[in-house]
Amino acid sequence: MTGGMRVADAVGQGLAKLGADTVFGVVGSGNFHVTNALIAGGARFVAARHEGGATVMADAWARTAGRPGVVSVHQGPGLTNAMTGIAEAAKSRTPLLVLAPEAPEIRSNFHVDVAGLAAAVGAVPERLYSPASALADAHRAYQTALGRRTVILALPLNVQAASFEPGTLPAAPRTYPPGPAPDAVTAVAAVLRGATQPVFIAGRGARGQAGRASARAELERLADACGALLATSAVAKGLFRGNPWNLDVSGGFASPLAAELITGADVIIGWGCSLNMWTMRHGKLIGRDATLIQVDDDPAALGAHRPVHLGVLGDVAETARAVARALPAAAAGYRSPELRDRIAREVRWRDVKFEDESDGQRIDPRALSIALDDLLPAERTVAVDSGNFMGYPSMYLSVPDEAGFCFTQAFQSIGLGLASAIGAAVARPDRLAVAALGDGGALMGVSELETVVRLGIPMVVVVYDDEAYGAEVHHFGPDGDPLDTVRFPPADIAAIGRGFGFDGVTVRSAGDLAAVRGWLEGSRERPLLIDAKVTSSHGSWWLEEAFRGH
């Protein structure tokens, strides 16, 4: 790089050299040069139709790829449009770098307090301070994102336009997974030696990230040594796929058998898992005399949501490996041949008997989800939006591993599911992307249907269409409150999809799914949108459980 180069060009090409090889965004004047510099440095640019969608795509890409995502937005409204996606990423500790041009003049229409916006949602504010420090500033921001933080890097327009002044770059810090303290390892091993019904719940911290593999192997080895059953939080669904002792998701989504077995545990260890109200069903899954242990590499996470008997600061894989070495021999623990058979028969939600409420005009979302689980290829990535419906695709659609499930629910915003599926599809083009949306979220994020078609992604979009904001209907309806503000007239969402270039099919009964089978067996030249008119006489099981918890 030479001194005649613009700062924007130096920063873009410098970030590409650091590993920013995929960038999402919407380009305006403020981020035009830095985005083109990223492309010139070898990065792929994925254009979205809205900055909120672009940010969620980058978030989902990072979750799926296990590397920092990058999003480039315009100054002012470009950043404010992205803020919901940034809040989701920050709350999820997604490694994400947001390139946010800044109009430094306070009288500019584009001026916003970039650092203040970052702080408001828990992101880390960074900035280019000068032409001389710009590349070092960008390197620092990227390295911060590598530490599982969402970073907003302010790019002042005057600094971007200045001539780049080469300087000495700081050496990238060598990072090592934090190992647990020896006394903590001894304490965990002592608890497990006395356990008769231990359960492990793995969360986001057990997934593969920042170039490291998931902690599955270490957790399974330790679980085998102490006879523990295995479960995950929702965001880590699929981590223990195929293990005979896998209970799937703990919490509000848990199947009756999973909830029964977790509640019966005498020791529960959360591995990189916050043990929040959703994962522990407002504490109902913790037996009265159970010992609760939490392992996390963030000291602020220990005991943040509920008191724990033992908090261990350490990397999940490193801690599991150390505790396994401290255990003398394998123990039966919670496991038995009878329980193994029962888990195989009953732990999946699709194996729980239910009364099919399909009536020919509307299909039961459980029946719909089971049929799709059978139809769709096993190698899939499922991205789920928020709403009353979300438990059905989350728990009735299987995924091959933790990278096959993208669950952007930390901020509980609707409208993020379609963009999540796009980002995940870009990260894993070898798998069929499945976006599971409610009608409210589908219409809120509808502009990104064009992005799916433009990118040529052979995606399946499933809309669980109850013509309402279902969570509010089932929350306030029983009290007799008026619901006109949360109910809507019918919309032909399949036709909307066809208008964007999708193949569209309306599903009212199981027979209508023949069109889905035909699409799967065909060329899949166009993505598929399924407008499923679902029954809605009552709330989903997880929503009813949440209401009881509150």
C-alpha positions in Angstrom: 0.0 0.0 0.0 1.3 3.4 -0.9 0.8 6.9 0.5 -1.2 7.9 -2.6 -4.0 5.5 -1.7 -7.2 6.7 -0.1 -7.8 5.6 3.5 -11.1 4.0 2.4 -9.1 1.8 -0.1 -6.4 0.9 2.4 -9.0 -0.1 5.0 -11.1 -2.2 2.7 -8.1 -4.1 1.2 -6.6 -4.4 4.7 -9.7 -6.0 6.1 -9.9 -8.4 3.2 -6.3 -9.5 4.0 -7.4 -10.1 7.6 -10.0 -12.6 6.4 -13.1 -10.5 5.5 -13.8 -12.6 2.5 -17.6 -12.2 2.5 -19.3 -8.9 3.0 -23.1 -8.1 3.1 -24.5 -4.6 2.7 -26.4 -1.9 0.9 -24.1 0.6 -0.8 -24.4 4.4 -0.7 -22.0 7.2 -1.1 -20.5 6.8 2.3 -19.5 3.2 2.0 -19.0 3.1 -1.8 -15.2 3.2 -1.8 -14.5 0.9 1.2 -16.9 -1.7 -0.2 -15.2 -1.7 -3.6 -11.8 -1.9 -1.9 -13.0 -5.0 -0.1 -14.0 -6.5 -3.4 -10.7 -5.5 -5.0 -9.0 -7.3 -2.1 -10.8 -10.5 -3.0 -14.0 -10.3 -0.9 -17.4 -11.4 -2.2 -20.0 -8.7 -1.8 -23.6 -9.8 -1.3 -26.1 -6.9 -1.8 -29.2 -6.9 0.2 -32.4 -4.8 -0.3 -32.4 -3.3 3.2 -29.6 -2.7 5.7 -31.6 -4.6 8.4 -31.6 -7.6 6.1 -27.9 -7.2 5.3 -26.9 -7.1 8.9 -29.0 -10.2 9.8 -27.5 -12.0 6.8 -24.0 -11.2 8.0 -24.9 -12.4 11.5 -26.3 -15.7 10.2 -23.3 -16.2 8.0 -21.0 -15.7 11.0 -23.0 -18.2 13.1 -23.0 -20.8 10.3 -19.4 -20.3 9.0 -17.9 -19.9 12.5 -16.0 -16.7 11.5 -16.6 -13.0 11.9 -19.3 -11.6 9.6 -18.9 -8.2 7.9 -21.7 -5.7 6.9 -21.2 -2.4 5.1 -23.9 0.3 5.4 -24.4 3.9 4.4 -23.9 6.8 6.9 -26.9 7.9 9.0 -30.0 6.0 7.9 -28.0 3.1 6.7 -26.8 2.5 10.2 -30.2 3.2 11.9 -31.9 0.8 9.5 -29.4 -1.8 10.6 -29.9 -1.3 14.3 -32.3 -4.2 15.0 -30.0 -6.7 13.4 -27.0 -5.2 15.3 -28.9 -5.5 18.5 -29.7 -9.2 17.8 -26.0 -9.9 17.0 -24.7 -8.1 20.0 -27.1 -9.9 22.4 -26.0 -13.2 20.7 -22.3 -12.4 21.0 -22.0 -12.9 17.3 -18.5 -12.0 15.9 -19.6 -9.2 13.6 -18.0 -6.1 12.2 -20.3 -3.3 11.0 -18.6 -0.7 8.7 -20.5 2.5 9.5 -19.5 5.6 7.6 -19.9 8.7 9.8 -20.8 12.3 8.8 -18.6 14.2 11.3 -20.3 17.6 10.8 -23.0 17.8 13.5 -25.2 19.9 11.2 -25.2 17.2 8.5 -28.5 15.5 7.8 -26.6 12.2 8.0 -25.0 12.8 11.4 -25.8 10.4 14.2 -24.0 9.4 17.4 -22.4 6.2 16.1 -20.7 5.4 19.4 -23.9 6.1 21.3 -25.9 3.8 19.1 -23.4 1.1 19.6 -23.5 1.4 23.3 -27.3 1.5 23.4 -27.5 -2.1 22.1 -24.4 -3.6 23.7 -22.1 -3.4 20.6 -18.5 -2.2 20.9 -17.8 1.2 19.4 -14.6 1.7 17.4 -13.5 4.3 14.9 -10.9 5.4 12.4 -9.2 8.2 14.3 -6.8 9.5 11.6 -5.2 8.7 8.3 -2.1 7.6 10.1 -3.9 5.2 12.5 -6.7 4.1 10.2 -5.4 0.7 9.2 -4.4 -0.1 12.8 -7.8 1.0 13.9 -9.5 -1.3 11.4 -7.2 -4.2 12.5 -8.1 -3.6 16.2 -11.9 -3.6 15.4 -11.6 -6.9 13.5 -9.6 -8.5 16.2 -12.2 -7.4 18.7 -14.9 -9.0 16.6 -12.9 -12.2 16.6 -13.5 -12.3 20.4 -17.2 -12.9 19.8 -18.2 -9.3 19.9 -20.3 -7.2 17.6 -18.3 -4.1 16.7 -19.5 -0.9 15.0 -16.5 0.7 13.3 -17.2 4.4 12.6 -15.6 5.5 9.3 -15.6 9.4 9.3 -16.0 10.6 5.8 -13.2 13.1 6.0 -10.8 10.4 7.2 -11.9 8.0 4.5 -11.2 10.5 1.8 -7.8 11.5 3.1 -4.6 10.2 1.7 -3.5 7.0 3.5 -0.4 7.4 5.6 1.3 3.9 6.0 2.3 3.0 9.6 3.3 0.1 11.6 0.6 -2.4 12.1 0.1 -4.0 15.5 0.8 -7.8 15.6 -2.3 -9.8 15.8 -2.6 -11.1 19.4 -2.2 -14.8 19.8 -5.3 -16.1 21.6 -5.6 -19.3 23.5 -8.8 -20.9 24.8 -8.9 -20.1 28.5 -8.4 -23.2 30.6 -10.2 -23.7 33.9 -8.5 -23.3 37.3 -7.3 -26.6 38.8 -9.5 -26.2 41.9 -12.6 -25.7 39.7 -11.8 -28.8 37.8 -11.5 -30.8 41.0 -14.8 -29.4 42.3 -16.7 -30.3 39.1 -15.2 -33.8 39.1 -16.2 -34.3 42.7 -19.8 -33.3 42.0 -19.9 -35.7 39.0 -18.4 -38.6 41.0 -21.4 -38.3 43.3 -24.0 -37.8 40.6 -26.6 -40.4 39.8 -28.6 -38.5 37.2 -26.4 -35.9 35.6 -27.6 -33.8 32.6 -25.4 -31.6 30.4 -27.0 -28.6 28.6 -24.7 -27.1 25.9 -25.3 -23.7 24.5 -23.8 -21.2 22.1 -20.4 -21.4 23.7 -20.1 -25.1 22.8 -20.6 -24.5 19.1 -17.7 -24.1 16.7 -16.5 -20.5 16.4 -13.5 -18.4 15.5 -11.8 -21.2 13.7 -12.2 -23.7 16.5 -14.2 -26.9 16.2 -17.3 -27.5 18.4 -16.9 -29.0 21.8 -19.1 -32.0 21.0 -16.4 -34.6 21.2 -15.1 -33.4 24.6 -18.6 -33.1 26.0 -19.6 -36.6 24.8 -16.4 -38.1 26.2 -17.1 -36.6 29.6 -20.8 -37.5 29.4 -19.8 -41.1 28.7 -17.5 -41.1 31.8 -20.2 -39.9 34.2 -23.3 -41.3 32.5 -24.8 -37.9 31.7 -27.7 -37.2 29.3 -27.2 -34.5 26.7 -29.3 -31.5 25.8 -28.8 -28.1 24.2 -30.2 -24.6 24.4 -32.2 -23.7 21.3 -29.3 -21.9 19.5 -27.2 -25.1 19.8 -29.8 -27.5 18.5 -28.2 -30.3 16.4 -25.0 -30.3 18.4 -25.5 -33.9 19.6 -27.5 -35.1 16.6 -27.2 -38.9 16.4 -26.1 -39.5 20.0 -28.4 -42.0 21.6 -28.5 -40.0 24.8 -29.5 -36.7 23.1 -32.6 -35.1 24.6 -32.5 -32.3 21.9 -33.5 -28.8 23.1 -34.1 -28.0 26.8 -36.6 -25.4 28.0 -39.9 -24.2 26.5 -39.3 -26.2 23.3 -38.5 -29.4 25.3 -40.5 -32.5 24.5 -42.4 -34.1 27.4 -39.8 -36.8 27.9 -36.9 -34.3 27.7 -38.6 -32.1 30.3 -39.2 -35.1 32.5 -35.6 -36.3 32.4 -34.0 -32.8 32.8 -36.3 -32.1 35.8 -35.2 -35.5 37.3 -31.5 -34.6 37.2 -29.5 -34.3 40.4 -26.7 -32.4 38.6 -27.2 -30.0 35.7 -24.2 -28.4 34.0 -24.6 -25.6 31.6 -21.7 -25.6 29.1 -21.4 -22.2 27.4 -25.1 -21.9 28.1 -26.7 -18.9 29.9 -29.3 -21.1 31.7 -31.9 -18.3 31.1 -35.6 -18.5 31.6 -36.2 -20.0 28.2 -33.6 -22.7 28.5 -34.7 -23.7 32.0 -38.4 -23.0 31.5 -38.5 -20.3 34.2 -36.6 -22.6 36.6 -39.2 -25.4 36.4 -36.7 -27.8 34.8 -34.4 -27.6 37.9 -35.2 -30.2 40.5 -35.5 -29.0 44.1 -32.2 -30.7 45.2 -30.3 -30.4 41.9 -26.8 -29.0 41.9 -26.4 -26.4 39.2 -23.0 -25.7 37.6 -22.2 -23.2 34.8 -19.1 -23.2 32.6 -18.4 -20.1 30.5 -15.4 -18.2 29.2 -17.1 -14.9 30.1 -17.1 -14.1 33.8 -20.1 -11.8 33.4 -22.2 -14.8 32.2 -21.7 -16.9 35.4 -24.8 -16.6 37.5 -26.2 -13.8 35.3 -29.7 -15.4 34.9 -29.9 -17.6 38.0 -27.8 -18.5 41.0 -25.5 -21.4 40.5 -23.8 -23.7 43.0 -20.5 -23.6 41.1 -19.4 -21.2 38.4 -16.4 -22.2 36.3 -14.5 -19.7 34.2 -13.1 -21.5 31.2 -13.5 -22.6 27.6 -16.1 -25.3 27.2 -13.9 -27.9 25.4 -10.8 -27.2 27.6 -12.9 -27.5 30.8 -14.7 -30.7 29.7 -11.3 -32.3 28.7 -9.8 -31.4 32.0 -12.7 -32.7 34.1 -12.7 -36.0 32.1 -9.1 -36.5 33.0 -10.0 -36.0 36.7 -12.7 -38.7 36.7 -11.4 -42.1 37.6 -13.6 -44.5 35.6 -16.9 -44.6 33.7 -20.1 -44.7 35.7 -23.7 -45.6 34.6 -25.1 -42.4 35.9 -28.5 -41.6 34.3 -28.1 -44.2 31.6 -29.7 -47.6 31.2 -30.7 -49.8 28.2 -34.4 -49.1 29.0 -33.9 -45.4 29.0 -31.9 -45.5 25.8 -34.9 -47.3 24.1 -37.3 -44.8 25.5 -35.3 -41.9 24.2 -35.2 -43.4 20.8 -39.0 -43.9 20.8 -40.3 -40.7 22.5 -37.9 -37.8 22.7 -38.8 -36.2 19.3 -41.8 -34.0 19.2 -43.0 -35.7 16.1 -43.2 -39.0 18.1 -45.7 -37.4 20.6 -49.2 -38.3 19.7 -51.6 -35.4 18.9 -55.1 -34.8 17.5 -54.6 -33.5 14.0 -56.7 -30.3 13.8 -56.5 -30.0 10.0 -59.9 -29.3 8.5 -59.4 -29.1 4.7 -59.2 -25.4 4.7 -56.3 -25.1 7.2 -53.5 -27.5 8.0 -52.3 -28.3 11.5 -48.8 -26.8 11.8 -47.7 -30.1 13.5 -48.9 -32.2 10.6 -47.4 -29.7 8.1 -44.0 -29.7 9.9 -43.8 -33.5 10.1 -44.7 -33.8 6.4 -42.0 -31.3 5.5 -39.5 -33.1 7.7 -40.1 -36.2 5.6 -40.0 -34.4 2.3 -37.1 -32.1 2.6 -33.5 -33.4 2.1 -31.7 -34.3 5.4 -28.8 -32.0 4.5 -30.6 -28.7 5.3 -30.1 -25.4 7.1 -33.2 -24.3 9.0 -33.6 -20.6 9.9 -36.6 -19.7 12.0 -38.2 -16.3 12.5 -40.0 -15.3 15.7 -43.6 -15.7 16.7 -46.2 -18.1 18.0 -45.4 -20.6 15.2 -41.7 -20.9 15.7 -41.7 -24.0 17.9 -43.1 -26.1 15.1 -40.2 -25.8 12.6 -37.7 -25.6 15.4 -38.6 -28.9 16.9 -40.3 -30.9 14.1 -37.7 -30.2 11.4 -34.5 -32.1 12.1 -31.1 -30.6 11.3 -27.8 -32.5 10.6 -25.7 -30.6 13.1 -25.5 -27.3 15.0 -24.5 -25.5 11.8 -27.8 -26.6 10.3 -29.9 -24.5 12.7 -30.0 -20.7 12.7 -32.0 -19.2 15.5 -31.9 -15.4 15.7 -34.1 -14.9 18.8 -31.9 -13.0 21.3 -33.8 -9.8 20.6 -37.1 -11.6 19.8 -37.8 -9.5 16.8 -40.0 -10.8 14.0 -38.9 -10.2 10.4 -35.3 -11.6 10.7 -35.9 -15.2 9.5 -35.7 -14.8 5.7 -32.4 -12.8 5.9 -31.1 -15.3 8.4 -31.7 -18.1 5.9 -30.0 -16.1 3.1 -26.8 -15.6 5.2 -26.8 -19.2 6.2 -27.2 -20.3 2.6 -24.3 -18.2 1.5 -22.2 -19.8 4.2 -23.3 -23.4 3.4 -24.4 -23.6 -0.3 -24.1 -27.3 -0.1 -27.2 -27.5 2.0 -30.9 -26.7 1.2 -31.8 -23.5 3.0 -35.2 -23.5 4.7 -36.7 -20.3 5.9 -39.5 -20.9 8.4 -41.6 -17.7 8.9 -44.8 -16.4 10.2 -47.0 -14.3 7.9 -46.2 -11.2 9.9 -42.4 -11.7 9.8 -42.6 -12.8 6.1 -44.3 -9.6 5.1 -42.0 -7.5 7.3 -38.9 -8.8 5.5 -40.5 -9.4 2.1 -38.0 -7.2 0.2 -35.3 -9.9 0.6 -37.3 -12.3 -1.5 -35.7 -10.5 -4.5 -32.3 -11.1 -3.0 -33.0 -14.9 -2.9 -33.9 -14.9 -6.6 -31.1 -12.6 -7.6 -28.5 -14.8 -5.9 -30.0 -17.9 -7.4 -30.4 -19.6 -4.0 -32.6 -22.8 -4.4 -34.3 -22.0 -1.0 -37.6 -23.2 0.4 -39.5 -20.5 2.3 -42.3 -21.8 4.5 -44.8 -19.3 5.8 -47.0 -20.5 8.7 -49.9 -18.2 7.8 -52.5 -17.6 10.5 -53.4 -14.1 9.2 -52.4 -12.6 12.6 -49.7 -11.8 15.0 -50.5 -15.1 16.7 -48.6 -14.5 19.9 -50.7 -11.4 20.7 -53.9 -13.1 19.7 -53.3 -15.9 22.1 -51.9 -13.7 24.8 -54.7 -11.1 25.0 -57.6 -13.0 23.4 -58.5 -15.1 26.5 -59.0 -11.9 28.5 -61.6 -10.7 26.0 -59.4 -7.8 24.7 -60.2 -6.5 21.2 -57.9 -8.1 18.6 -58.5 -6.0 15.5 -55.0 -4.5 15.7 -53.3 -7.9 15.5 -55.5 -9.7 12.9 -55.3 -9.1 9.2 -57.3 -10.0 6.1 -56.1 -12.9 4.0 -53.1 -12.3 1.8 -52.0 -14.5 -1.1 -48.4 -14.8 -0.1 -47.8 -17.5 -2.7 -48.7 -15.0 -5.4 -46.4 -12.4 -3.8 -43.6 -14.9 -4.0 -44.4 -15.6 -7.6 -44.2 -11.9 -8.2 -40.6 -11.9 -7.0 -39.7 -14.9 -9.1 -40.4 -17.8 -6.8 -42.5 -20.9 -7.5 -45.4 -20.4 -5.1 -47.8 -23.0 -3.7 -50.7 -22.6 -1.2 -51.1 -25.4 1.2 -54.4 -26.0 3.0 -54.1 -29.8 3.4 -51.5 -32.6 3.2 -52.5 -33.3 -0.4 -51.4 -29.8 -1.4 -47.8 -30.8 -0.5 -47.6 -32.9 -3.7 -46.4 -29.6 -5.4 -43.5 -29.5 -2.9 -42.5 -33.0 -3.8 -42.7 -32.1 -7.5 -40.4 -29.1 -6.9 -37.9 -31.2 -4.9 -37.8 -33.8 -7.7 -37.5 -31.2 -10.4 -34.8 -28.8 -11.5 -35.3 -26.3 -8.6 -34.5 -23.5 -11.0 -36.6 -21.1 -9.0 -36.8 -21.0 -5.2 -40.0 -22.2 -3.6 -42.4 -20.3 -1.3 -45.0 -22.4 0.6 -47.9 -20.3 1.9 -49.3 -22.7 4.5 -52.7 -21.7 5.8 -52.4 -23.1 9.4 -54.9 -23.7 12.1 -54.8 -21.3 15.0 -57.5 -22.1 17.5 -55.0 -22.0 20.3 -51.4 -21.0 21.0 -48.5 -23.3 20.5 -47.4 -25.4 23.4 -44.3 -23.4 24.1 -46.2 -20.1 24.1 -48.8 -21.5 26.5 -45.9 -22.6 28.7 -44.3 -19.2 28.5 -47.6 -17.6 29.6 -47.8 -20.0 32.6 -44.2 -19.0 33.5 -45.0 -15.4 33.5 
